[in-house]
Amino acid sequence: MRYLLLIISMVFLVSACEKEGPAEQAGESIDEAVEEVRDAVDDSDSRLEEAAEEAKEAAEDAVDDAADAVEDAADDLEDSMNQ
């Protein structure tokens, strides 16, 4: 008799686990929303890193261009002084 009650109880528990209640559905919705937010944050982090790298490269190019311009101006000044 004990085993029969145990088996019947287990059958009810298993069948109850198969059906999702409102709490399980809400939990899954929350999990999906959290995953979407994580993906969005990861995407924005990637975009920020790319933008920062592009800004760094642009700044380095601007510094190089400015250094070249100063060097050219110094050469022009030296040439004009030698004449």
Residue frames relative to the residue before (quaternion, step in Angstrom):
aa qw qx qy qz dx dy dz
M 1.0000 0.0000 0.0000 0.0000 0.00 0.00 0.00
R 0.6243 0.5451 -0.3337 0.4491 3.55 1.02 -0.82
Y 0.6758 0.5015 -0.2942 0.4529 3.54 0.89 -0.97
L 0.6273 0.5352 -0.3346 0.4562 3.56 1.03 -0.73
L 0.6565 0.4914 -0.3049 0.4842 3.59 0.96 -0.83
L 0.6378 0.5261 -0.3198 0.4628 3.57 1.00 -0.81
I 0.6652 0.4961 -0.2988 0.4712 3.58 0.91 -0.89
I 0.6549 0.4991 -0.3157 0.4715 3.58 0.93 -0.87
S 0.6387 0.5238 -0.3235 0.4617 3.59 0.96 -0.81
M 0.6667 0.4986 -0.3021 0.4643 3.57 0.92 -0.88
V 0.6214 0.5353 -0.3410 0.4594 3.59 1.02 -0.74
F 0.6621 0.4926 -0.3032 0.4765 3.58 0.95 -0.85
L 0.6502 0.5150 -0.3216 0.4567 3.59 0.95 -0.80
V 0.6637 0.4990 -0.3038 0.4671 3.57 0.91 -0.88
S 0.6779 0.4760 -0.3044 0.4704 3.58 0.90 -0.86
A 0.6273 0.5234 -0.3387 0.4668 3.60 1.07 -0.62
C 0.6537 0.5183 -0.3151 0.4525 3.60 1.04 -0.68
E 0.6159 0.5717 -0.3508 0.4131 3.57 1.11 -0.54
K 0.7038 0.4198 -0.2581 0.5117 3.57 1.09 -0.68
E 0.3043 -0.7482 0.5607 0.1822 3.52 -0.92 0.95
G 0.2753 -0.7534 0.5763 0.1565 3.52 -0.88 0.94
P 0.7372 -0.4122 0.2879 0.4513 3.56 -1.26 0.01
A 0.6351 0.5302 -0.3419 0.4457 3.60 1.01 -0.69
E 0.6553 0.4978 -0.3134 0.4739 3.58 0.98 -0.83
Q 0.6514 0.5080 -0.3164 0.4664 3.57 0.98 -0.83
A 0.6454 0.5050 -0.3194 0.4758 3.58 0.98 -0.82
G 0.6418 0.5292 -0.3198 0.4536 3.56 0.99 -0.82
E 0.6538 0.4968 -0.3101 0.4791 3.57 0.98 -0.81
S 0.6348 0.5219 -0.3299 0.4646 3.59 1.01 -0.78
I 0.6467 0.5048 -0.3142 0.4778 3.56 0.99 -0.82
D 0.6367 0.5263 -0.3285 0.4579 3.59 0.94 -0.84
E 0.6643 0.4956 -0.3025 0.4707 3.58 0.94 -0.88
A 0.6499 0.5136 -0.3190 0.4605 3.59 0.97 -0.82
V 0.6396 0.5153 -0.3214 0.4713 3.58 0.99 -0.83
E 0.6501 0.5119 -0.3174 0.4632 3.59 0.96 -0.82
E 0.6435 0.5124 -0.3209 0.4694 3.59 0.99 -0.80
V 0.6450 0.5041 -0.3209 0.4763 3.60 0.99 -0.79
R 0.6287 0.5312 -0.3318 0.4609 3.59 0.98 -0.83
D 0.6593 0.5054 -0.3065 0.4646 3.56 0.92 -0.93
A 0.6562 0.5100 -0.3117 0.4606 3.59 0.96 -0.85
V 0.6470 0.5050 -0.3159 0.4759 3.58 0.99 -0.81
D 0.6426 0.5142 -0.3235 0.4669 3.58 0.94 -0.85
D 0.6512 0.5146 -0.3066 0.4660 3.57 0.99 -0.88
S 0.6812 0.4709 -0.2993 0.4739 3.59 0.90 -0.87
D 0.5995 0.5436 -0.3596 0.4646 3.59 1.09 -0.63
S 0.6500 0.5107 -0.3138 0.4671 3.58 0.95 -0.87
R 0.6630 0.4992 -0.3063 0.4663 3.57 0.94 -0.88
L 0.6459 0.5115 -0.3255 0.4640 3.59 0.99 -0.78
E 0.6429 0.5155 -0.3238 0.4648 3.57 0.98 -0.82
E 0.6513 0.5053 -0.3146 0.4707 3.58 0.97 -0.84
A 0.6572 0.5054 -0.3089 0.4660 3.59 0.94 -0.89
A 0.6466 0.5131 -0.3193 0.4655 3.58 0.99 -0.80
E 0.6486 0.5067 -0.3182 0.4704 3.59 0.98 -0.81
E 0.6520 0.5054 -0.3129 0.4707 3.58 0.97 -0.83
A 0.6493 0.5078 -0.3148 0.4706 3.59 1.00 -0.81
K 0.6327 0.5280 -0.3256 0.4636 3.58 1.01 -0.80
E 0.6703 0.4916 -0.2965 0.4703 3.57 0.91 -0.93
A 0.6432 0.5150 -0.3226 0.4658 3.60 0.99 -0.79
A 0.6502 0.5067 -0.3144 0.4707 3.59 0.99 -0.81
E 0.6444 0.5107 -0.3217 0.4696 3.59 0.98 -0.82
D 0.6426 0.5143 -0.3185 0.4702 3.59 0.99 -0.81
A 0.6519 0.5137 -0.3148 0.4605 3.58 0.98 -0.86
V 0.6430 0.5081 -0.3184 0.4765 3.59 0.99 -0.81
D 0.6499 0.5069 -0.3179 0.4686 3.60 0.94 -0.84
D 0.6533 0.5076 -0.3109 0.4678 3.59 0.96 -0.86
A 0.6529 0.5043 -0.3134 0.4703 3.59 0.97 -0.83
A 0.6471 0.5101 -0.3221 0.4662 3.60 0.97 -0.81
D 0.6381 0.5151 -0.3217 0.4733 3.58 1.01 -0.79
A 0.6553 0.5122 -0.3113 0.4597 3.59 0.96 -0.86
V 0.6458 0.5003 -0.3188 0.4806 3.60 0.98 -0.80
E 0.6538 0.5062 -0.3174 0.4643 3.59 0.94 -0.83
D 0.6490 0.5039 -0.3166 0.4740 3.60 0.97 -0.83
A 0.6503 0.5048 -0.3191 0.4696 3.59 0.97 -0.80
A 0.6446 0.5097 -0.3238 0.4689 3.59 0.98 -0.77
D 0.6420 0.5117 -0.3213 0.4720 3.59 1.00 -0.80
D 0.6464 0.5100 -0.3166 0.4710 3.59 0.99 -0.85
L 0.6531 0.5076 -0.3133 0.4666 3.58 0.96 -0.82
E 0.6523 0.5028 -0.3158 0.4711 3.56 0.96 -0.82
D 0.6448 0.5160 -0.3216 0.4632 3.59 0.98 -0.82
S 0.6820 0.4771 -0.3009 0.4655 3.58 0.90 -0.82
M 0.6382 0.5144 -0.3298 0.4683 3.61 1.08 -0.58
N 0.6664 0.5050 -0.2996 0.4595 3.60 1.10 -0.66
Q 0.6505 0.5370 -0.3308 0.4231 3.60 1.14 -0.32
